[in-house]
Amino acid sequence: MNNRHLKLPPWAKSLSARLLVLTVSFVMLAEVFVFAPSVARFRIDWLKAHLDSGYLAALALEATPDQMIPDDLERELLSNAGIEAVILRREDRKLLLQRDDMPAKVDKDVNLSDFSIPMALMEGLATLSQTENRVLRVVGMPSMAPNFEIEVLVHEDRLTEAMRNFGWRVFGLSLMISFFTAGLVYFALNRLLVRPMRTLTSDMIRFREDPQDKASLINPGERDDEIGVARQELAMMQQDIQAMLNQRRRLAALGTAATKISHDLRNALATSMLMTEQLAKSEDDEVRAVVPRLLSSMERAVYISEQTLSFARETPPPRDLATFTLIELIEEIRDQILLQKCEPLLDGGMGDAPVASEPCPARIEIDLPDDVMLEADYDMLFRAFSNLMRNPLEAGATTVTVSHKIQTEPEKSDESAKARRSIEVFIADNGPGLPEKAIKNLFVPFAGSGRQGGTGLGLAIARELISTHNGELRLTATGPDGAVFTVKLPLGN
């Protein structure tokens, strides 16, 4: 795992900087959809204004008695109107006002009566990007006399310059609006999202540096939105992690302590068992009657000690693979369990044939084929199945049934690939079932015991040993009629 120290990034690479840049960019992108219509509208208004100016100049010509004005006055009228020529069409006559140096040809006709939004947008952008000084003939009706049609000639370079000046003003205003809007959005999102995220990240880094320090736990706060829910979930997760670390530390300490005392404990128990065997030769019948129970208790103490030592290891022991039949394994486990369960009920008779004074209360029924072969560690599976078959008898069951089901996965399309086979072994009992606390902590060490006085290590060890063989252990059913555990193990092809 990478243990390098993590820290928050600088502002230039932070989420805040990216948020500010993205907000400005998006607002400017939105302004593009405002800029194009604004420029197109400015072009139309500019042309209409020059139509009105041309109409006023034509009225000055019409006011004269002979409709003739001096050349100087004519040039001044056209210059003030910003046009090169104007033609006013009335029903009975046509008035013409033009410069002496009027352009010889017209480059483009613009009819303001024929208006559409797409055309206005395209022509507005075309005029804005125009580099040549074209002569435009603008045809339309002035706003002061909507019943008359008027034509004016204008140079497009003046319109282009005016549009560009207007565009720069719109761009500057859009930029100001963008930064102002971006600033508001930035500070709002920074307060609602970015700052809480940076605080949350700082709390996570602090917890990572020392997860066992209670001061590093996050304060969930009182927010009820998504950030608040995330902080609450993180706080609960940190508490769970601390509890798991504390439990792991206790287990490590337990394993270390158990390792140190295991040798002396086994020697003491071995000595006690030897002395107990000597007591079996006593002439006192009462003393001999107590010996089997005493030996059984000592063997139980040795068994619990070995369970604790084995589980304290950080990794499972290496497997010693061998090939054997499943029924051979299960029958040996059955014989050992029944021998321990029924031995206190046997009275020593003459020779090697003890006679049962009472019927054995435990029964283990086996329904397994003789040809199911396993390639596994015999001792590991012996211990796992022994736990699964012994636990229900110690919890009050009288019958344990071991059955099976062979499964074959469908073959793949590749002809070289063989079908994969597995076996499911069902261990069912007629006991009282598992209590709710045991189901909740089924495979949790020291917490998943289903009977009083149990260590809770049996199922945890069994699951670990079966997982070592790429198998699976699960609780299939439980209730007042008993429980069913399923062990799935791979088989050879």
ZIFEN-V47386 format. One record per run of one state. SS is the DSSP state (hx for helix, st for strand, lp for the rest). FROM is the first residue (numbers start at 0). TO is the last residue. If there is no record, write none. Layout:
BEGIN
{{SS/FROM/TO} {SS/FROM/TO}}
END
This chain:
BEGIN
{{lp/0/9} {hx/10/12} {lp/13/13} {hx/14/61} {lp/62/69} {hx/70/80} {lp/81/83} {st/84/88} {lp/89/92} {st/93/97} {lp/98/106} {st/107/110} {lp/111/115} {hx/116/127} {lp/128/133} {st/134/139} {lp/140/147} {st/148/154} {hx/155/208} {lp/209/212} {hx/213/215} {lp/216/224} {hx/225/278} {lp/279/283} {hx/284/311} {lp/312/319} {st/320/324} {hx/325/344} {st/345/346} {lp/347/353} {st/354/355} {lp/356/361} {st/362/365} {lp/366/371} {st/372/376} {hx/377/393} {lp/394/397} {st/398/407} {lp/408/419} {st/420/428} {lp/429/434} {hx/435/439} {lp/440/456} {hx/457/467} {lp/468/470} {st/471/478} {lp/479/480} {st/481/490} {lp/491/492}}
END
